[in-house]
Amino acid sequence: MLSSERSSLGASVGLLAAAVAALAGAQALAATASTTIAVSATVESTCAVSANPLTFGSYRPGQGNASANTTFAVRCARGIPFTVALDRGAGGGTVAQRVMTFGSFKLHYNLYTSAARSTVWGDGTQSSATVSGTGHGLSTGQAIIETVYGQVPDLAGNQDLAPGLYTDTIRVTVSY
């Protein structure tokens, strides 16, 4: 090996040794510090409700009661107790005797908590019945389906009405 080659090889080895020493020194001088981040969220109590229309179809005065039913879905956060109330309606009736209107004419009807139609579904006041439950979750698959049973009684007051489409609007309130 020539002296120039030895000199070049020696210089290369020297540079390599210096690079290795620099890296080792840098690693020896490196240090770390750490901490934690507290992460939190509060899931609020919440409910949502959606309702289907209640349609009695055709009612013929003097031919007996007309009955129909519909459903609404209550979705509440898991474990949240709730109560469902139905107001008296926009027709000017009361919880004890709701009314649908067509102009100045009033068709009496009511809403009940069961198919027996023995308990009027109330507005949550002290003397009226409501329906209660506990939430299963807010996803559509966790909805609690409640049934509202309606009846137009064949009362004398319902027998002298003008033909037409009688309507009312009921507010469903979920308290939780």
DAMO-V190865 format. One record per residue. RES is the residue in three letters. SS is DSSP state (a for helix, b for strand, c for the rest). PSI is psi as a letter, one per 30 degrees, with the letter a starting at -180 (NA if undefined). NEAR is the number of other ideal C-beta (glycine too) atoms within 8 Angstrom. Layout:
BEGIN
res:RES ss:SS psi:PSI near:NEAR
res:RES ss:SS psi:PSI near:NEAR
END
This chain:
BEGIN
res:MET ss:c psi:k near:5
res:LEU ss:c psi:l near:5
res:SER ss:a psi:e near:6
res:SER ss:a psi:e near:6
res:GLU ss:a psi:e near:8
res:ARG ss:a psi:e near:9
res:SER ss:a psi:e near:8
res:SER ss:a psi:e near:8
res:LEU ss:a psi:e near:9
res:GLY ss:a psi:e near:8
res:ALA ss:a psi:e near:8
res:SER ss:a psi:e near:8
res:VAL ss:a psi:e near:8
res:GLY ss:a psi:e near:8
res:LEU ss:a psi:e near:8
res:LEU ss:a psi:e near:8
res:ALA ss:a psi:e near:8
res:ALA ss:a psi:e near:8
res:ALA ss:a psi:e near:8
res:VAL ss:a psi:e near:8
res:ALA ss:a psi:e near:8
res:ALA ss:a psi:e near:8
res:LEU ss:a psi:e near:8
res:ALA ss:a psi:e near:8
res:GLY ss:a psi:e near:8
res:ALA ss:a psi:e near:8
res:GLN ss:a psi:e near:7
res:ALA ss:a psi:f near:6
res:LEU ss:a psi:f near:6
res:ALA ss:c psi:k near:6
res:ALA ss:c psi:l near:4
res:THR ss:c psi:l near:4
res:ALA ss:c psi:k near:4
res:SER ss:c psi:l near:4
res:THR ss:c psi:a near:4
res:THR ss:c psi:l near:4
res:ILE ss:c psi:k near:4
res:ALA ss:c psi:k near:4
res:VAL ss:c psi:k near:4
res:SER ss:c psi:l near:4
res:ALA ss:c psi:k near:4
res:THR ss:c psi:k near:4
res:VAL ss:c psi:k near:4
res:GLU ss:c psi:l near:5
res:SER ss:c psi:k near:7
res:THR ss:c psi:l near:9
res:CYS ss:b psi:l near:13
res:ALA ss:b psi:l near:8
res:VAL ss:b psi:k near:11
res:SER ss:b psi:k near:5
res:ALA ss:b psi:l near:9
res:ASN ss:c psi:l near:6
res:PRO ss:c psi:l near:5
res:LEU ss:c psi:j near:11
res:THR ss:c psi:j near:6
res:PHE ss:c psi:f near:11
res:GLY ss:c psi:b near:6
res:SER ss:c psi:k near:4
res:TYR ss:c psi:k near:9
res:ARG ss:c psi:j near:5
res:PRO ss:c psi:k near:9
res:GLY ss:c psi:f near:5
res:GLN ss:c psi:g near:5
res:GLY ss:c psi:l near:4
res:ASN ss:c psi:l near:7
res:ALA ss:b psi:k near:10
res:SER ss:b psi:k near:10
res:ALA ss:b psi:l near:10
res:ASN ss:b psi:l near:10
res:THR ss:b psi:l near:12
res:THR ss:b psi:l near:10
res:PHE ss:b psi:l near:13
res:ALA ss:b psi:k near:12
res:VAL ss:b psi:k near:15
res:ARG ss:b psi:j near:15
res:CYS ss:b psi:l near:19
res:ALA ss:c psi:k near:12
res:ARG ss:c psi:k near:8
res:GLY ss:c psi:f near:6
res:ILE ss:c psi:k near:12
res:PRO ss:b psi:k near:9
res:PHE ss:b psi:l near:14
res:THR ss:b psi:k near:11
res:VAL ss:b psi:k near:16
res:ALA ss:b psi:l near:13
res:LEU ss:b psi:k near:13
res:ASP ss:c psi:a near:9
res:ARG ss:c psi:f near:7
res:GLY ss:c psi:l near:12
res:ALA ss:c psi:f near:6
res:GLY ss:c psi:f near:12
res:GLY ss:c psi:g near:7
res:GLY ss:c psi:a near:11
res:THR ss:c psi:l near:6
res:VAL ss:c psi:e near:11
res:ALA ss:c psi:f near:5
res:GLN ss:c psi:j near:7
res:ARG ss:b psi:l near:15
res:VAL ss:b psi:k near:13
res:MET ss:b psi:k near:12
res:THR ss:b psi:l near:13
res:PHE ss:b psi:j near:11
res:GLY ss:c psi:b near:6
res:SER ss:c psi:f near:4
res:PHE ss:b psi:k near:10
res:LYS ss:b psi:k near:12
res:LEU ss:b psi:j near:13
res:HIS ss:b psi:k near:13
res:TYR ss:b psi:l near:13
res:ASN ss:b psi:l near:12
res:LEU ss:b psi:k near:12
res:TYR ss:b psi:l near:14
res:THR ss:c psi:f near:8
res:SER ss:c psi:l near:8
res:ALA ss:c psi:f near:6
res:ALA ss:c psi:f near:6
res:ARG ss:c psi:h near:9
res:SER ss:c psi:f near:5
res:THR ss:c psi:j near:8
res:VAL ss:b psi:k near:11
res:TRP ss:b psi:k near:13
res:GLY ss:c psi:a near:12
res:ASP ss:c psi:g near:10
res:GLY ss:c psi:g near:9
res:THR ss:c psi:l near:7
res:GLN ss:c psi:e near:3
res:SER ss:c psi:g near:4
res:SER ss:c psi:l near:12
res:ALA ss:b psi:k near:8
res:THR ss:c psi:l near:10
res:VAL ss:b psi:k near:9
res:SER ss:b psi:l near:7
res:GLY ss:b psi:a near:11
res:THR ss:b psi:k near:8
res:GLY ss:c psi:k near:18
res:HIS ss:c psi:f near:9
res:GLY ss:b psi:l near:10
res:LEU ss:c psi:f near:9
res:SER ss:c psi:l near:6
res:THR ss:a psi:e near:6
res:GLY ss:a psi:f near:5
res:GLN ss:a psi:g near:11
res:ALA ss:c psi:k near:9
res:ILE ss:b psi:j near:11
res:ILE ss:b psi:k near:7
res:GLU ss:b psi:k near:11
res:THR ss:b psi:k near:8
res:VAL ss:b psi:k near:13
res:TYR ss:b psi:k near:12
res:GLY ss:b psi:l near:14
res:GLN ss:b psi:k near:12
res:VAL ss:b psi:j near:13
res:PRO ss:c psi:k near:9
res:ASP ss:c psi:i near:11
res:LEU ss:c psi:l near:7
res:ALA ss:a psi:e near:5
res:GLY ss:a psi:f near:7
res:ASN ss:a psi:f near:12
res:GLN ss:c psi:f near:9
res:ASP ss:c psi:h near:5
res:LEU ss:c psi:l near:11
res:ALA ss:c psi:k near:6
res:PRO ss:c psi:k near:3
res:GLY ss:c psi:l near:7
res:LEU ss:c psi:j near:4
res:TYR ss:c psi:k near:10
res:THR ss:b psi:l near:8
res:ASP ss:c psi:l near:13
res:THR ss:c psi:k near:7
res:ILE ss:c psi:k near:11
res:ARG ss:c psi:k near:6
res:VAL ss:b psi:k near:10
res:THR ss:b psi:k near:10
res:VAL ss:b psi:j near:11
res:SER ss:b psi:k near:8
res:TYR ss:c psi:NA near:11
END
